[in-house]
Amino acid sequence: MNKDRGTIKWTSMMLPEHVKMLKDFYEEMEQETKPELDEQMFDMIFLGIQEALEFRQKVDLKIFEHNRRDSVKGIITLINYQQRYLLMTTSDHMKKTIPFDQVIGLEVV
């Protein structure tokens, strides 16, 4: 079996500009597109958010941020409808502001 080091072997012979271009290319390949939510799904998610706020339930909020899906666990403490964001206290007791347009899902824990 051949023990090849893959791209590590060749990066020392490449120009720094080419290494940067390859890194950018691989990062671009990993980016995702934001899922489109229809109005009914959006309403169901925000109904769940309002219920979680009212009953102080712990939630796992699915968000789309920086071209990636992510999840934030915690308790919703505020919904600001005028400026279109919600405020969460995460599991590690940090405050996080999440704009409405980043929310793609909700699960009550």
Biopython code that builds the backbone (N, CA, C, O; Angstrom):
import numpy as np
from Bio.PDB.StructureBuilder import StructureBuilder

atoms = [
    (1, "MET", "N", (0.844, -1.182, 0.000)),
    (1, "MET", "CA", (0.000, 0.000, 0.000)),
    (1, "MET", "C", (0.887, 1.243, 0.000)),
    (1, "MET", "O", (1.858, 1.320, 0.753)),
    (2, "ASN", "N", (0.557, 2.192, -0.829)),
    (2, "ASN", "CA", (1.318, 3.431, -0.965)),
    (2, "ASN", "C", (0.850, 4.434, 0.085)),
    (2, "ASN", "O", (-0.344, 4.721, 0.178)),
    (3, "LYS", "N", (1.773, 4.965, 0.870)),
    (3, "LYS", "CA", (1.424, 5.934, 1.918)),
    (3, "LYS", "C", (1.700, 7.332, 1.381)),
    (3, "LYS", "O", (2.741, 7.926, 1.663)),
    (4, "ASP", "N", (0.765, 7.840, 0.614)),
    (4, "ASP", "CA", (0.889, 9.161, 0.008)),
    (4, "ASP", "C", (0.334, 10.209, 0.966)),
    (4, "ASP", "O", (-0.648, 9.951, 1.662)),
    (5, "ARG", "N", (0.942, 11.374, 1.008)),
    (5, "ARG", "CA", (0.496, 12.429, 1.902)),
    (5, "ARG", "C", (-0.539, 13.340, 1.255)),
    (5, "ARG", "O", (-0.931, 14.336, 1.864)),
    (6, "GLY", "N", (-0.985, 13.042, 0.071)),
    (6, "GLY", "CA", (-2.032, 13.822, -0.592)),
    (6, "GLY", "C", (-1.583, 15.232, -0.920)),
    (6, "GLY", "O", (-0.486, 15.431, -1.441)),
    (7, "THR", "N", (-2.422, 16.211, -0.619)),
    (7, "THR", "CA", (-2.100, 17.598, -0.967)),
    (7, "THR", "C", (-0.988, 18.173, -0.106)),
    (7, "THR", "O", (-0.356, 19.152, -0.502)),
    (8, "ILE", "N", (-0.735, 17.600, 1.051)),
    (8, "ILE", "CA", (0.349, 18.099, 1.910)),
    (8, "ILE", "C", (1.678, 17.997, 1.177)),
    (8, "ILE", "O", (2.536, 18.871, 1.303)),
    (9, "LYS", "N", (1.842, 16.937, 0.418)),
    (9, "LYS", "CA", (3.070, 16.699, -0.326)),
    (9, "LYS", "C", (3.327, 17.807, -1.344)),
    (9, "LYS", "O", (4.478, 18.182, -1.568)),
    (10, "TRP", "N", (2.278, 18.330, -1.959)),
    (10, "TRP", "CA", (2.445, 19.270, -3.062)),
    (10, "TRP", "C", (2.371, 20.729, -2.647)),
    (10, "TRP", "O", (2.795, 21.591, -3.417)),
    (11, "THR", "N", (1.855, 21.047, -1.470)),
    (11, "THR", "CA", (1.693, 22.452, -1.104)),
    (11, "THR", "C", (3.019, 23.174, -0.936)),
    (11, "THR", "O", (3.079, 24.390, -1.119)),
    (12, "SER", "N", (4.087, 22.457, -0.594)),
    (12, "SER", "CA", (5.386, 23.128, -0.456)),
    (12, "SER", "C", (5.939, 23.571, -1.801)),
    (12, "SER", "O", (6.790, 24.459, -1.853)),
    (13, "MET", "N", (5.473, 22.970, -2.890)),
    (13, "MET", "CA", (5.956, 23.337, -4.223)),
    (13, "MET", "C", (5.003, 24.299, -4.932)),
    (13, "MET", "O", (5.213, 24.625, -6.101)),
    (14, "MET", "N", (3.970, 24.752, -4.245)),
    (14, "MET", "CA", (2.990, 25.648, -4.859)),
    (14, "MET", "C", (3.224, 27.073, -4.389)),
    (14, "MET", "O", (3.737, 27.309, -3.295)),
    (15, "LEU", "N", (2.842, 28.008, -5.230)),
    (15, "LEU", "CA", (2.916, 29.414, -4.849)),
    (15, "LEU", "C", (1.852, 29.714, -3.791)),
    (15, "LEU", "O", (0.792, 29.088, -3.800)),
    (16, "PRO", "N", (2.109, 30.654, -2.883)),
    (16, "PRO", "CA", (1.118, 30.991, -1.851)),
    (16, "PRO", "C", (-0.222, 31.430, -2.439)),
    (16, "PRO", "O", (-1.274, 31.179, -1.851)),
    (17, "GLU", "N", (-0.180, 32.086, -3.598)),
    (17, "GLU", "CA", (-1.427, 32.521, -4.229)),
    (17, "GLU", "C", (-2.266, 31.322, -4.660)),
    (17, "GLU", "O", (-3.492, 31.343, -4.558)),
    (18, "HIS", "N", (-1.597, 30.280, -5.139)),
    (18, "HIS", "CA", (-2.322, 29.081, -5.577)),
    (18, "HIS", "C", (-2.901, 28.332, -4.378)),
    (18, "HIS", "O", (-4.011, 27.804, -4.448)),
    (19, "VAL", "N", (-2.151, 28.286, -3.284)),
    (19, "VAL", "CA", (-2.648, 27.635, -2.070)),
    (19, "VAL", "C", (-3.892, 28.368, -1.568)),
    (19, "VAL", "O", (-4.868, 27.732, -1.170)),
    (20, "LYS", "N", (-3.860, 29.709, -1.586)),
    (20, "LYS", "CA", (-5.014, 30.503, -1.154)),
    (20, "LYS", "C", (-6.207, 30.264, -2.075)),
    (20, "LYS", "O", (-7.338, 30.144, -1.605)),
    (21, "MET", "N", (-5.963, 30.195, -3.372)),
    (21, "MET", "CA", (-7.053, 29.953, -4.320)),
    (21, "MET", "C", (-7.682, 28.581, -4.084)),
    (21, "MET", "O", (-8.905, 28.447, -4.139)),
    (22, "LEU", "N", (-6.860, 27.561, -3.823)),
    (22, "LEU", "CA", (-7.400, 26.234, -3.545)),
    (22, "LEU", "C", (-8.207, 26.227, -2.249)),
    (22, "LEU", "O", (-9.268, 25.607, -2.175)),
    (23, "LYS", "N", (-7.701, 26.916, -1.233)),
    (23, "LYS", "CA", (-8.428, 26.996, 0.044)),
    (23, "LYS", "C", (-9.776, 27.677, -0.161)),
    (23, "LYS", "O", (-10.794, 27.195, 0.337)),
    (24, "ASP", "N", (-9.794, 28.792, -0.889)),
    (24, "ASP", "CA", (-11.046, 29.503, -1.175)),
    (24, "ASP", "C", (-12.004, 28.622, -1.963)),
    (24, "ASP", "O", (-13.211, 28.636, -1.718)),
    (25, "PHE", "N", (-11.466, 27.853, -2.910)),
    (25, "PHE", "CA", (-12.292, 26.964, -3.726)),
    (25, "PHE", "C", (-12.972, 25.918, -2.852)),
    (25, "PHE", "O", (-14.173, 25.683, -2.985)),
    (26, "TYR", "N", (-12.203, 25.284, -1.950)),
    (26, "TYR", "CA", (-12.787, 24.258, -1.086)),
    (26, "TYR", "C", (-13.807, 24.847, -0.116)),
    (26, "TYR", "O", (-14.812, 24.203, 0.183)),
    (27, "GLU", "N", (-13.564, 26.059, 0.378)),
    (27, "GLU", "CA", (-14.544, 26.712, 1.254)),
    (27, "GLU", "C", (-15.823, 27.016, 0.496)),
    (27, "GLU", "O", (-16.919, 26.866, 1.037)),
    (28, "GLU", "N", (-15.692, 27.441, -0.750)),
    (28, "GLU", "CA", (-16.873, 27.749, -1.568)),
    (28, "GLU", "C", (-17.672, 26.492, -1.867)),
    (28, "GLU", "O", (-18.899, 26.544, -1.946)),
    (29, "MET", "N", (-16.994, 25.369, -2.034)),
    (29, "MET", "CA", (-17.686, 24.107, -2.306)),
    (29, "MET", "C", (-18.512, 23.656, -1.097)),
    (29, "MET", "O", (-19.539, 22.997, -1.262)),
    (30, "GLU", "N", (-18.068, 24.010, 0.126)),
    (30, "GLU", "CA", (-18.766, 23.600, 1.336)),
    (30, "GLU", "C", (-19.963, 24.482, 1.665)),
    (30, "GLU", "O", (-20.774, 24.120, 2.517)),
    (31, "GLN", "N", (-20.090, 25.634, 1.006)),
    (31, "GLN", "CA", (-21.187, 26.544, 1.307)),
    (31, "GLN", "C", (-22.512, 25.944, 0.851)),
    (31, "GLN", "O", (-22.592, 25.238, -0.154)),
    (32, "GLU", "N", (-23.527, 26.244, 1.612)),
    (32, "GLU", "CA", (-24.867, 25.751, 1.321)),
    (32, "GLU", "C", (-25.750, 26.910, 0.876)),
    (32, "GLU", "O", (-25.417, 28.076, 1.086)),
    (33, "THR", "N", (-26.864, 26.580, 0.268)),
    (33, "THR", "CA", (-27.840, 27.608, -0.066)),
    (33, "THR", "C", (-28.920, 27.611, 1.012)),
    (33, "THR", "O", (-29.254, 26.574, 1.585)),
    (34, "LYS", "N", (-29.451, 28.784, 1.271)),
    (34, "LYS", "CA", (-30.472, 28.916, 2.308)),
    (34, "LYS", "C", (-31.757, 28.246, 1.839)),
    (34, "LYS", "O", (-32.217, 28.500, 0.726)),
    (35, "PRO", "N", (-32.342, 27.389, 2.680)),
    (35, "PRO", "CA", (-33.604, 26.760, 2.297)),
    (35, "PRO", "C", (-34.731, 27.786, 2.273)),
    (35, "PRO", "O", (-34.801, 28.672, 3.125)),
    (36, "GLU", "N", (-35.592, 27.654, 1.304)),
    (36, "GLU", "CA", (-36.739, 28.551, 1.169)),
    (36, "GLU", "C", (-37.899, 28.028, 2.005)),
    (36, "GLU", "O", (-38.317, 26.880, 1.855)),
    (37, "LEU", "N", (-38.414, 28.875, 2.883)),
    (37, "LEU", "CA", (-39.568, 28.506, 3.709)),
    (37, "LEU", "C", (-40.830, 29.106, 3.112)),
    (37, "LEU", "O", (-40.870, 30.292, 2.784)),
    (38, "ASP", "N", (-41.848, 28.289, 2.974)),
    (38, "ASP", "CA", (-43.116, 28.850, 2.516)),
    (38, "ASP", "C", (-43.800, 29.542, 3.699)),
    (38, "ASP", "O", (-43.374, 29.400, 4.845)),
    (39, "GLU", "N", (-44.845, 30.277, 3.410)),
    (39, "GLU", "CA", (-45.504, 31.092, 4.436)),
    (39, "GLU", "C", (-46.092, 30.248, 5.562)),
    (39, "GLU", "O", (-46.058, 30.654, 6.723)),
    (40, "GLN", "N", (-46.628, 29.080, 5.225)),
    (40, "GLN", "CA", (-47.230, 28.214, 6.235)),
    (40, "GLN", "C", (-46.160, 27.680, 7.201)),
    (40, "GLN", "O", (-46.380, 27.646, 8.412)),
    (41, "MET", "N", (-45.012, 27.267, 6.669)),
    (41, "MET", "CA", (-43.930, 26.770, 7.518)),
    (41, "MET", "C", (-43.388, 27.885, 8.410)),
    (41, "MET", "O", (-43.111, 27.665, 9.589)),
    (42, "PHE", "N", (-43.240, 29.077, 7.842)),
    (42, "PHE", "CA", (-42.778, 30.241, 8.592)),
    (42, "PHE", "C", (-43.732, 30.543, 9.749)),
    (42, "PHE", "O", (-43.287, 30.821, 10.862)),
    (43, "ASP", "N", (-45.038, 30.490, 9.492)),
    (43, "ASP", "CA", (-46.041, 30.735, 10.533)),
    (43, "ASP", "C", (-45.976, 29.678, 11.636)),
    (43, "ASP", "O", (-46.118, 30.004, 12.815)),
    (44, "MET", "N", (-45.763, 28.419, 11.261)),
    (44, "MET", "CA", (-45.677, 27.344, 12.253)),
    (44, "MET", "C", (-44.453, 27.525, 13.148)),
    (44, "MET", "O", (-44.524, 27.308, 14.358)),
    (45, "ILE", "N", (-43.330, 27.925, 12.548)),
    (45, "ILE", "CA", (-42.114, 28.136, 13.330)),
    (45, "ILE", "C", (-42.329, 29.263, 14.332)),
    (45, "ILE", "O", (-41.971, 29.126, 15.502)),
    (46, "PHE", "N", (-42.911, 30.378, 13.885)),
    (46, "PHE", "CA", (-43.090, 31.511, 14.788)),
    (46, "PHE", "C", (-44.196, 31.301, 15.802)),
    (46, "PHE", "O", (-44.182, 31.921, 16.866)),
    (47, "LEU", "N", (-45.132, 30.459, 15.502)),
    (47, "LEU", "CA", (-46.115, 30.070, 16.512)),
    (47, "LEU", "C", (-45.413, 29.281, 17.618)),
    (47, "LEU", "O", (-45.694, 29.480, 18.800)),
    (48, "GLY", "N", (-44.507, 28.392, 17.235)),
    (48, "GLY", "CA", (-43.720, 27.647, 18.213)),
    (48, "GLY", "C", (-42.805, 28.545, 19.022)),
    (48, "GLY", "O", (-42.613, 28.323, 20.217)),
    (49, "ILE", "N", (-42.231, 29.570, 18.375)),
    (49, "ILE", "CA", (-41.368, 30.529, 19.075)),
    (49, "ILE", "C", (-42.172, 31.311, 20.113)),
    (49, "ILE", "O", (-41.713, 31.503, 21.239)),
    (50, "GLN", "N", (-43.369, 31.762, 19.738)),
    (50, "GLN", "CA", (-44.211, 32.504, 20.672)),
    (50, "GLN", "C", (-44.623, 31.624, 21.855)),
    (50, "GLN", "O", (-44.655, 32.086, 22.996)),
    (51, "GLU", "N", (-44.931, 30.379, 21.582)),
    (51, "GLU", "CA", (-45.309, 29.449, 22.643)),
    (51, "GLU", "C", (-44.116, 29.183, 23.577)),
    (51, "GLU", "O", (-44.280, 29.130, 24.796)),
    (52, "ALA", "N", (-42.930, 29.018, 23.005)),
    (52, "ALA", "CA", (-41.732, 28.783, 23.808)),
    (52, "ALA", "C", (-41.420, 29.995, 24.692)),
    (52, "ALA", "O", (-40.975, 29.839, 25.829)),
    (53, "LEU", "N", (-41.653, 31.196, 24.170)),
    (53, "LEU", "CA", (-41.445, 32.408, 24.959)),
    (53, "LEU", "C", (-42.448, 32.470, 26.109)),
    (53, "LEU", "O", (-42.084, 32.773, 27.246)),
    (54, "GLU", "N", (-43.701, 32.185, 25.807)),
    (54, "GLU", "CA", (-44.756, 32.279, 26.822)),
    (54, "GLU", "C", (-44.540, 31.280, 27.963)),
    (54, "GLU", "O", (-44.731, 31.630, 29.128)),
    (55, "PHE", "N", (-44.146, 30.046, 27.647)),
    (55, "PHE", "CA", (-43.998, 29.006, 28.659)),
    (55, "PHE", "C", (-42.544, 28.786, 29.089)),
    (55, "PHE", "O", (-42.254, 27.843, 29.826)),
    (56, "ARG", "N", (-41.626, 29.650, 28.633)),
    (56, "ARG", "CA", (-40.198, 29.584, 28.980)),
    (56, "ARG", "C", (-39.625, 28.193, 28.735)),
    (56, "ARG", "O", (-38.933, 27.627, 29.582)),
    (57, "GLN", "N", (-39.930, 27.658, 27.553)),
    (57, "GLN", "CA", (-39.445, 26.330, 27.185)),
    (57, "GLN", "C", (-38.057, 26.426, 26.563)),
    (57, "GLN", "O", (-37.729, 27.410, 25.900)),
    (58, "LYS", "N", (-37.254, 25.401, 26.783)),
    (58, "LYS", "CA", (-35.940, 25.330, 26.158)),
    (58, "LYS", "C", (-36.126, 24.828, 24.718)),
    (58, "LYS", "O", (-36.829, 23.846, 24.481)),
    (59, "VAL", "N", (-35.489, 25.515, 23.767)),
    (59, "VAL", "CA", (-35.659, 25.171, 22.361)),
    (59, "VAL", "C", (-34.307, 24.953, 21.686)),
    (59, "VAL", "O", (-33.267, 25.415, 22.156)),
    (60, "ASP", "N", (-34.363, 24.246, 20.587)),
    (60, "ASP", "CA", (-33.212, 24.082, 19.698)),
    (60, "ASP", "C", (-33.601, 24.789, 18.404)),
    (60, "ASP", "O", (-34.355, 24.254, 17.591)),
    (61, "LEU", "N", (-33.078, 25.993, 18.229)),
    (61, "LEU", "CA", (-33.445, 26.839, 17.099)),
    (61, "LEU", "C", (-32.477, 26.581, 15.955)),
    (61, "LEU", "O", (-31.266, 26.725, 16.123)),
    (62, "LYS", "N", (-32.996, 26.203, 14.803)),
    (62, "LYS", "CA", (-32.177, 25.966, 13.615)),
    (62, "LYS", "C", (-32.058, 27.282, 12.858)),
    (62, "LYS", "O", (-33.064, 27.902, 12.512)),
    (63, "ILE", "N", (-30.822, 27.704, 12.605)),
    (63, "ILE", "CA", (-30.597, 28.971, 11.900)),
    (63, "ILE", "C", (-29.674, 28.750, 10.717)),
    (63, "ILE", "O", (-28.957, 27.752, 10.644)),
    (64, "PHE", "N", (-29.705, 29.700, 9.790)),
    (64, "PHE", "CA", (-28.820, 29.685, 8.628)),
    (64, "PHE", "C", (-28.002, 30.963, 8.694)),
    (64, "PHE", "O", (-28.517, 32.061, 8.480)),
    (65, "GLU", "N", (-26.697, 30.799, 8.999)),
    (65, "GLU", "CA", (-25.833, 31.951, 9.231)),
    (65, "GLU", "C", (-24.491, 31.704, 8.560)),
    (65, "GLU", "O", (-23.916, 30.624, 8.698)),
    (66, "HIS", "N", (-23.994, 32.690, 7.840)),
    (66, "HIS", "CA", (-22.705, 32.606, 7.143)),
    (66, "HIS", "C", (-22.652, 31.414, 6.190)),
    (66, "HIS", "O", (-21.665, 30.679, 6.161)),
    (67, "ASN", "N", (-23.711, 31.228, 5.416)),
    (67, "ASN", "CA", (-23.815, 30.163, 4.417)),
    (67, "ASN", "C", (-23.719, 28.763, 5.008)),
    (67, "ASN", "O", (-23.295, 27.832, 4.323)),
    (68, "ARG", "N", (-24.102, 28.604, 6.252)),
    (68, "ARG", "CA", (-24.086, 27.293, 6.912)),
    (68, "ARG", "C", (-25.303, 27.160, 7.817)),
    (68, "ARG", "O", (-25.818, 28.140, 8.356)),
    (69, "ARG", "N", (-25.740, 25.926, 7.963)),
    (69, "ARG", "CA", (-26.801, 25.637, 8.937)),
    (69, "ARG", "C", (-26.155, 25.515, 10.303)),
    (69, "ARG", "O", (-25.051, 24.989, 10.443)),
    (70, "ASP", "N", (-26.860, 26.009, 11.302)),
    (70, "ASP", "CA", (-26.353, 25.951, 12.664)),
    (70, "ASP", "C", (-27.533, 25.769, 13.600)),
    (70, "ASP", "O", (-28.687, 25.879, 13.187)),
    (71, "SER", "N", (-27.245, 25.494, 14.836)),
    (71, "SER", "CA", (-28.303, 25.290, 15.808)),
    (71, "SER", "C", (-27.920, 26.006, 17.097)),
    (71, "SER", "O", (-26.764, 25.974, 17.517)),
    (72, "VAL", "N", (-28.905, 26.653, 17.718)),
    (72, "VAL", "CA", (-28.690, 27.372, 18.970)),
    (72, "VAL", "C", (-29.685, 26.819, 19.977)),
    (72, "VAL", "O", (-30.894, 26.828, 19.744)),
    (73, "LYS", "N", (-29.161, 26.338, 21.102)),
    (73, "LYS", "CA", (-30.034, 25.801, 22.158)),
    (73, "LYS", "C", (-30.112, 26.807, 23.291)),
    (73, "LYS", "O", (-29.106, 27.385, 23.701)),
    (74, "GLY", "N", (-31.312, 27.005, 23.784)),
    (74, "GLY", "CA", (-31.494, 27.930, 24.891)),
    (74, "GLY", "C", (-32.949, 28.296, 25.093)),
    (74, "GLY", "O", (-33.854, 27.594, 24.642)),
    (75, "ILE", "N", (-33.160, 29.422, 25.785)),
    (75, "ILE", "CA", (-34.502, 29.905, 26.101)),
    (75, "ILE", "C", (-34.705, 31.260, 25.434)),
    (75, "ILE", "O", (-33.860, 32.148, 25.551)),
    (76, "ILE", "N", (-35.815, 31.415, 24.742)),
    (76, "ILE", "CA", (-36.142, 32.685, 24.084)),
    (76, "ILE", "C", (-36.621, 33.662, 25.146)),
    (76, "ILE", "O", (-37.541, 33.359, 25.906)),
    (77, "THR", "N", (-35.995, 34.838, 25.199)),
    (77, "THR", "CA", (-36.340, 35.806, 26.241)),
    (77, "THR", "C", (-37.084, 37.025, 25.703)),
    (77, "THR", "O", (-37.749, 37.725, 26.467)),
    (78, "LEU", "N", (-36.984, 37.293, 24.394)),
    (78, "LEU", "CA", (-37.625, 38.486, 23.837)),
    (78, "LEU", "C", (-37.863, 38.300, 22.346)),
    (78, "LEU", "O", (-37.030, 37.730, 21.641)),
    (79, "ILE", "N", (-38.999, 38.782, 21.874)),
    (79, "ILE", "CA", (-39.275, 38.851, 20.439)),
    (79, "ILE", "C", (-39.543, 40.312, 20.110)),
    (79, "ILE", "O", (-40.473, 40.905, 20.657)),
    (80, "ASN", "N", (-38.748, 40.898, 19.232)),
    (80, "ASN", "CA", (-38.931, 42.285, 18.798)),
    (80, "ASN", "C", (-39.474, 42.263, 17.374)),
    (80, "ASN", "O", (-38.737, 42.003, 16.423)),
    (81, "TYR", "N", (-40.767, 42.539, 17.236)),
    (81, "TYR", "CA", (-41.417, 42.466, 15.931)),
    (81, "TYR", "C", (-41.071, 43.656, 15.039)),
    (81, "TYR", "O", (-41.016, 43.504, 13.818)),
    (82, "GLN", "N", (-40.836, 44.839, 15.618)),
    (82, "GLN", "CA", (-40.540, 46.028, 14.813)),
    (82, "GLN", "C", (-39.183, 45.899, 14.132)),
    (82, "GLN", "O", (-39.052, 46.199, 12.945)),
    (83, "GLN", "N", (-38.169, 45.453, 14.883)),
    (83, "GLN", "CA", (-36.829, 45.333, 14.313)),
    (83, "GLN", "C", (-36.539, 43.921, 13.814)),
    (83, "GLN", "O", (-35.437, 43.653, 13.336)),
    (84, "ARG", "N", (-37.499, 43.023, 13.916)),
    (84, "ARG", "CA", (-37.456, 41.674, 13.362)),
    (84, "ARG", "C", (-36.276, 40.834, 13.869)),
    (84, "ARG", "O", (-35.465, 40.340, 13.085)),
    (85, "TYR", "N", (-36.201, 40.685, 15.192)),
    (85, "TYR", "CA", (-35.202, 39.785, 15.759)),
    (85, "TYR", "C", (-35.747, 39.187, 17.048)),
    (85, "TYR", "O", (-36.728, 39.676, 17.610)),
    (86, "LEU", "N", (-35.098, 38.121, 17.509)),
    (86, "LEU", "CA", (-35.435, 37.563, 18.807)),
    (86, "LEU", "C", (-34.158, 37.421, 19.617)),
    (86, "LEU", "O", (-33.068, 37.296, 19.058)),
    (87, "LEU", "N", (-34.295, 37.440, 20.913)),
    (87, "LEU", "CA", (-33.169, 37.373, 21.829)),
    (87, "LEU", "C", (-33.254, 36.055, 22.584)),
    (87, "LEU", "O", (-34.304, 35.699, 23.118)),
    (88, "MET", "N", (-32.132, 35.333, 22.622)),
    (88, "MET", "CA", (-32.084, 34.045, 23.310)),
    (88, "MET", "C", (-30.998, 34.052, 24.369)),
    (88, "MET", "O", (-29.961, 34.697, 24.214)),
    (89, "THR", "N", (-31.250, 33.331, 25.441)),
    (89, "THR", "CA", (-30.212, 33.031, 26.420)),
    (89, "THR", "C", (-29.802, 31.596, 26.135)),
    (89, "THR", "O", (-30.584, 30.666, 26.334)),
    (90, "THR", "N", (-28.565, 31.421, 25.667)),
    (90, "THR", "CA", (-28.106, 30.100, 25.251)),
    (90, "THR", "C", (-27.802, 29.218, 26.457)),
    (90, "THR", "O", (-27.844, 29.673, 27.600)),
    (91, "SER", "N", (-27.499, 27.965, 26.190)),
    (91, "SER", "CA", (-27.210, 26.996, 27.255)),
    (91, "SER", "C", (-26.012, 27.397, 28.099)),
    (91, "SER", "O", (-25.945, 27.062, 29.282)),
    (92, "ASP", "N", (-25.064, 28.113, 27.502)),
    (92, "ASP", "CA", (-23.888, 28.557, 28.269)),
    (92, "ASP", "C", (-24.078, 29.967, 28.831)),
    (92, "ASP", "O", (-23.099, 30.656, 29.115)),
    (93, "HIS", "N", (-25.342, 30.405, 28.993)),
    (93, "HIS", "CA", (-25.735, 31.669, 29.632)),
    (93, "HIS", "C", (-25.226, 32.906, 28.889)),
    (93, "HIS", "O", (-24.916, 33.919, 29.516)),
    (94, "MET", "N", (-25.141, 32.832, 27.582)),
    (94, "MET", "CA", (-24.770, 33.976, 26.746)),
    (94, "MET", "C", (-26.041, 34.489, 26.068)),
    (94, "MET", "O", (-26.965, 33.720, 25.804)),
    (95, "LYS", "N", (-26.079, 35.790, 25.791)),
    (95, "LYS", "CA", (-27.204, 36.384, 25.062)),
    (95, "LYS", "C", (-26.882, 36.353, 23.570)),
    (95, "LYS", "O", (-25.773, 36.706, 23.169)),
    (96, "LYS", "N", (-27.834, 35.938, 22.754)),
    (96, "LYS", "CA", (-27.639, 35.892, 21.312)),
    (96, "LYS", "C", (-28.830, 36.525, 20.627)),
    (96, "LYS", "O", (-29.978, 36.175, 20.900)),
    (97, "THR", "N", (-28.548, 37.465, 19.731)),
    (97, "THR", "CA", (-29.586, 38.118, 18.937)),
    (97, "THR", "C", (-29.670, 37.407, 17.595)),
    (97, "THR", "O", (-28.661, 37.248, 16.908)),
    (98, "ILE", "N", (-30.870, 36.979, 17.222)),
    (98, "ILE", "CA", (-31.061, 36.238, 15.977)),
    (98, "ILE", "C", (-32.110, 36.944, 15.132)),
    (98, "ILE", "O", (-33.262, 37.053, 15.551)),
    (99, "PRO", "N", (-31.734, 37.430, 13.943)),
    (99, "PRO", "CA", (-32.717, 38.042, 13.046)),
    (99, "PRO", "C", (-33.734, 37.007, 12.556)),
    (99, "PRO", "O", (-33.410, 35.828, 12.416)),
    (100, "PHE", "N", (-34.951, 37.453, 12.299)),
    (100, "PHE", "CA", (-36.012, 36.555, 11.840)),
    (100, "PHE", "C", (-35.616, 35.825, 10.558)),
    (100, "PHE", "O", (-35.932, 34.646, 10.399)),
    (101, "ASP", "N", (-34.931, 36.507, 9.647)),
    (101, "ASP", "CA", (-34.642, 35.895, 8.349)),
    (101, "ASP", "C", (-33.577, 34.795, 8.425)),
    (101, "ASP", "O", (-33.330, 34.118, 7.427)),
    (102, "GLN", "N", (-32.940, 34.601, 9.593)),
    (102, "GLN", "CA", (-31.975, 33.505, 9.747)),
    (102, "GLN", "C", (-32.632, 32.226, 10.271)),
    (102, "GLN", "O", (-32.039, 31.151, 10.183)),
    (103, "VAL", "N", (-33.831, 32.326, 10.806)),
    (103, "VAL", "CA", (-34.513, 31.172, 11.408)),
    (103, "VAL", "C", (-35.047, 30.258, 10.323)),
    (103, "VAL", "O", (-35.768, 30.701, 9.429)),
    (104, "ILE", "N", (-34.684, 28.952, 10.400)),
    (104, "ILE", "CA", (-35.184, 27.981, 9.417)),
    (104, "ILE", "C", (-35.869, 26.792, 10.068)),
    (104, "ILE", "O", (-36.414, 25.939, 9.367)),
    (105, "GLY", "N", (-35.854, 26.715, 11.402)),
    (105, "GLY", "CA", (-36.515, 25.592, 12.065)),
    (105, "GLY", "C", (-36.532, 25.759, 13.573)),
    (105, "GLY", "O", (-35.815, 26.596, 14.121)),
    (106, "LEU", "N", (-37.346, 24.964, 14.237)),
    (106, "LEU", "CA", (-37.491, 25.042, 15.684)),
    (106, "LEU", "C", (-37.854, 23.657, 16.221)),
    (106, "LEU", "O", (-38.669, 22.939, 15.643)),
    (107, "GLU", "N", (-37.228, 23.309, 17.336)),
    (107, "GLU", "CA", (-37.554, 22.062, 18.011)),
    (107, "GLU", "C", (-37.567, 22.344, 19.507)),
    (107, "GLU", "O", (-36.597, 22.868, 20.054)),
    (108, "VAL", "N", (-38.665, 21.995, 20.166)),
    (108, "VAL", "CA", (-38.774, 22.187, 21.611)),
    (108, "VAL", "C", (-38.080, 20.998, 22.276)),
    (108, "VAL", "O", (-38.368, 19.840, 21.973)),
    (109, "VAL", "N", (-37.159, 21.313, 23.191)),
    (109, "VAL", "CA", (-36.361, 20.265, 23.845)),
    (109, "VAL", "C", (-37.043, 19.784, 25.090)),
    (109, "VAL", "O", (-36.525, 18.904, 25.777)),
]
sb = StructureBuilder()
sb.init_structure("model")
sb.init_model(0)
sb.init_chain("A")
sb.init_seg("    ")
for serial, (resi, resn, name, xyz) in enumerate(atoms, 1):
    if name == "N":
        sb.init_residue(resn, " ", resi, " ")
    sb.init_atom(name, np.array(xyz, "f"), 0.0, 1.0, " ", f" {name:<3s}", serial, name[0])
structure = sb.get_structure()
